[in-house]
């Protein structure tokens, strides 16, 4: 089943999603990698206001390539970053800021899956290597925050329309597409090794 959702994402919509469903997003998407997670958590610790509100937002693990056009920006490419880079930071980020969705590639750790289940957040997988295709779903750029972190590490505020296709890789019920695949690989490994004559 294909669903179309708009940000900010309601918790009820997010909790209705199931692993394997296809999603298209409209609305605002924020980019954020390692430095954004670190910066945001440091701001919180110091009692400082963040420049954007991550609550019920879609956070895209992406270091986009941007081009300056007049007074604004346009997206050249927006490929996903491997999400496991954020494994040590994501559970706390989800607890403190309550995003509705994380977009990335490769899946995330069990502590992150647990945080998603508890606080109502899903992981939406986007195809790696399709950076230009992903950029087509971004219609404009509203602005940028923390640009001092560098172009790929800043928070880019993107206006999306039909952004996708995205696959629900982890849902709020604790199910993970990646865990399912891994268990099936392990289950079939003895038979495969036997067919190949491996010990």
Buried (B, 14 or more C-beta within 10 A) or exposed (E): EEBEBBBBBBBEBBBBBEBEBBBBBBBBBBBBBBBBBBBBBEBBEEEEEBBBBBEBBBBBBBBBBBEEEEEEBBBEBBBBBEBBBBBEBBBBBBEEBBBBBBBBBBBBBEBBBEBBBEBBBBBBBBBBEBBEBBBEBBBEBEEBBBEEBEEBBBBBBBBBEEBBBBBBBBBBBBBBBBBEEEEEEEEEEEEEEEEEEEE
